[in-house]
Amino acid sequence: MILSRCLVRRLCVTSYKEMPRNTEIKARVQDVAKLHKIAAELSQSSGEVLHQEDTFFNTPQGRLKLRVIKDKREELIYYERPDQEGPKCSDFVKVERKAGELSDDIKLLLSRSLGVKGSVKKTRTLYMVGQTRIHVDKVENLGDFMELEVMLNDDQSLEEGEKIALDLQEKLGVKQEDLLTGAYMDMILKQ
């Protein structure tokens, strides 16, 4: 079950704007070709290929990253998510700009003020199934992975998001023993 901390944080956010929430599942992939095939069938698309580099910065809580999506856009993302297997709630704040509008100045500012924890380079294929983003990731120096992000509407409960995620996990053939707890950055730091 998703930790209640996410619900508590949602209730504590000021009324003018709630933080977006999603329910996530992350897993190691054993057969990436099979996963791509099923994801393409479920999304009725060939997916969108994105080349991403995430620079993570040191923070006292949560995770802060600057994501550069080659030739597309840049995103500064702060998120809090429990490190647990299976569905988990993620509260996040994201600032998005056109390519070249964030990375140079913001990266320098955050590097000098917080310090760089490390970076993650990956090729991501994005498939959309309803309100869920299926990511099939090839992560440099780590291997093949899958992420599900069920973007919750304001009127949806965490349990509803968890049900959607678990249903897709089953349809994609993702096994319980392949589920992961942390972020790619955590895995890189452990190497």
C-alpha positions in Angstrom: 0.0 0.0 0.0 1.2 3.5 -0.7 2.6 5.4 2.3 0.2 7.9 3.8 2.9 10.6 3.8 1.9 11.4 0.2 -1.7 12.0 1.2 -0.6 14.1 4.2 1.6 16.2 2.0 -1.3 16.7 -0.5 -3.6 17.9 2.3 -0.9 20.3 3.6 -0.4 22.0 0.3 -1.9 25.5 0.1 -5.3 25.7 -1.6 -4.2 27.8 -4.6 -2.4 25.0 -6.3 -1.8 21.4 -5.4 1.4 19.6 -6.2 1.0 17.1 -9.0 1.0 13.5 -7.9 1.6 10.2 -9.6 1.8 6.6 -8.7 5.0 4.9 -9.9 6.4 1.5 -10.4 10.0 0.8 -11.5 11.5 -2.5 -12.5 14.5 -4.2 -14.1 13.6 -5.6 -17.6 14.6 -9.1 -18.5 13.3 -9.1 -22.1 13.3 -5.5 -23.5 12.1 -6.5 -27.0 9.0 -8.2 -25.5 8.3 -5.2 -23.3 8.5 -2.8 -26.2 6.1 -5.1 -28.2 3.5 -5.2 -25.4 3.8 -1.5 -24.6 3.4 -0.6 -28.3 0.2 -2.8 -28.5 -1.2 -1.3 -25.3 -0.5 2.3 -26.5 -1.3 1.7 -30.1 1.9 3.6 -31.0 5.6 3.0 -31.7 6.5 5.2 -28.8 8.5 8.4 -28.7 12.3 8.0 -28.3 13.9 10.6 -26.0 17.6 11.0 -25.2 17.9 12.3 -21.7 20.6 13.4 -19.3 19.6 14.0 -15.7 22.0 15.9 -13.3 21.1 15.3 -9.7 22.0 17.8 -7.0 22.6 17.3 -3.3 19.5 18.2 -1.3 18.6 17.7 2.4 15.4 15.9 1.4 13.8 14.5 -1.7 15.6 14.6 -5.1 16.4 17.6 -7.4 17.4 17.0 -11.0 17.9 19.0 -14.1 16.7 17.0 -17.1 18.0 17.8 -20.6 16.0 16.1 -23.3 18.1 16.4 -26.4 16.7 18.8 -29.0 13.3 19.0 -27.2 13.2 20.7 -23.8 14.7 21.0 -20.3 13.1 20.4 -17.0 14.0 21.2 -13.4 12.3 18.6 -11.2 12.0 18.3 -7.4 10.3 15.2 -6.1 9.7 13.3 -3.0 9.0 9.6 -3.2 9.4 6.7 -0.7 12.0 4.1 -1.6 9.9 1.0 -1.7 9.1 -1.8 -4.2 5.8 -1.7 -6.1 3.5 1.2 -6.4 4.6 4.4 -4.6 3.3 7.9 -4.6 5.5 10.7 -5.9 4.8 14.4 -5.2 6.7 16.7 -7.5 7.2 20.2 -8.8 8.5 20.8 -12.4 9.7 23.8 -14.3 9.8 23.2 -18.0 11.5 25.3 -20.7 12.6 25.1 -24.3 16.0 23.5 -25.0 18.8 25.8 -23.9 16.7 28.0 -21.6 17.5 26.3 -18.3 20.6 24.1 -18.5 23.6 26.5 -18.5 22.7 29.1 -15.9 20.6 26.8 -13.6 23.1 24.0 -13.7 26.0 26.4 -12.7 23.9 28.0 -10.0 22.8 24.6 -8.5 26.2 23.0 -8.9 27.8 25.8 -7.0 25.2 26.2 -4.3 24.2 22.5 -3.7 26.9 20.4 -5.3 26.4 17.7 -8.0 25.5 14.2 -6.7 25.9 12.7 -10.2 24.3 12.2 -13.6 22.2 9.6 -15.4 22.2 9.2 -19.2 19.5 7.2 -20.8 17.5 6.5 -23.9 13.9 6.5 -23.0 11.0 5.2 -25.2 7.8 6.8 -24.0 4.4 5.0 -24.5 1.2 6.6 -23.3 -1.7 4.3 -22.1 -4.5 6.4 -20.9 -3.2 8.6 -18.1 -0.1 6.4 -17.7 3.4 7.0 -19.0 5.2 3.7 -19.8 9.0 4.4 -19.9 11.3 1.7 -21.4 14.7 3.0 -20.4 18.2 1.9 -21.5 20.4 3.5 -18.8 24.1 4.0 -19.5 26.2 1.6 -17.4 23.1 0.1 -15.7 21.0 -1.8 -18.3 17.3 -2.0 -19.3 14.4 -0.8 -17.0 10.7 0.0 -17.1 8.9 2.7 -15.2 5.1 3.3 -15.0 3.9 6.8 -14.0 0.1 7.0 -13.5 -0.6 10.7 -13.5 -3.4 11.2 -10.9 -6.2 13.6 -11.5 -7.2 15.8 -8.6 -10.3 13.7 -7.9 -8.5 10.3 -8.0 -7.4 8.5 -4.9 -4.0 7.0 -4.4 -5.6 3.6 -4.3 -7.1 4.2 -7.8 -3.7 5.1 -9.1 -2.2 2.0 -7.5 -4.8 -0.2 -9.1 -4.1 1.2 -12.6 -0.3 0.7 -12.0 -0.7 -2.9 -10.8 -3.0 -3.7 -13.7 -0.5 -2.4 -16.3 2.4 -4.2 -14.4 0.5 -7.4 -14.9 -0.3 -6.7 -18.6 3.4 -5.9 -19.3 4.5 -9.1 -17.6 6.7 -7.4 -15.0 7.5 -9.8 -12.2 7.4 -8.9 -8.5 11.1 -10.0 -8.1 12.1 -7.4 -10.7 10.7 -4.4 -8.9 13.1 -1.7 -7.7 13.0 0.7 -4.8 15.2 3.8 -5.6 16.2 6.0 -8.4 18.8 5.3 -11.2 21.1 7.7 -9.5 21.0 5.6 -6.3 22.0 2.5 -8.3 24.9 4.4 -10.0 26.2 5.6 -6.7 26.2 2.0 -5.3 28.4 0.7 -8.2 
